[in-house]
């Protein structure tokens, strides 16, 4: 998804981030993709994932696939 218009994206952080000083990632659903950015640098680089890739990532996370 190139040249995505992110001006109206509804960015959100995990509720688990608590009162952190911005050390979080934020996500936003944008059309048929998911955008991810660093909350400390909201105008910095943004990663864009397809919905199927994002769902696979989330399923792996919930299954502990990325646990150390």
C-alpha positions in Angstrom: 0.0 0.0 0.0 2.1 2.9 -1.2 1.2 6.5 -0.8 -1.4 5.8 1.8 -3.2 8.8 3.2 -2.5 8.5 6.9 -3.8 12.0 7.8 -7.0 10.7 9.3 -5.7 7.4 10.7 -7.0 6.6 14.2 -3.7 5.7 15.9 -3.9 3.7 19.1 -1.6 2.2 21.7 -2.0 -1.0 23.7 -3.7 -0.5 27.1 -0.8 -2.5 28.5 1.5 0.4 27.8 0.1 2.1 30.8 1.7 5.5 31.7 4.8 4.9 29.7 6.6 8.0 28.5 5.9 7.2 24.8 7.9 4.1 24.6 5.3 2.2 22.6 4.2 1.4 19.1 1.0 2.7 17.7 -1.2 0.9 15.2 -4.0 2.2 12.8 -6.2 0.4 10.4 -5.9 2.1 7.1 -8.2 0.9 4.3 -7.2 -2.7 3.8 -3.9 -2.5 5.8 -2.5 -1.9 9.2 0.0 0.9 9.8 2.6 0.7 12.7 4.7 3.6 14.0 6.9 4.5 17.0 5.0 6.7 19.4 8.1 8.7 20.2 8.5 9.6 16.5 5.0 9.9 15.0 6.3 11.7 11.9 9.0 9.1 11.4 8.9 5.9 9.4 5.7 3.9 9.2 5.5 0.2 8.5 2.4 -1.0 6.4 1.2 -4.6 6.6 -1.6 -6.3 4.8 -4.4 -7.5 7.0 -3.5 -11.1 6.4 0.1 -10.5 7.5 -1.1 -8.6 10.5 -3.5 -11.3 11.5 -0.7 -13.9 11.2 1.6 -11.8 13.3 -1.0 -11.3 16.0 -1.9 -15.1 16.0 1.8 -15.9 16.4 2.1 -13.3 19.3 -0.9 -14.8 21.1 0.5 -18.3 20.6 3.8 -17.4 22.2 5.7 -17.8 18.9 8.0 -14.8 19.7 8.6 -15.5 23.4 12.2 -15.9 24.5 
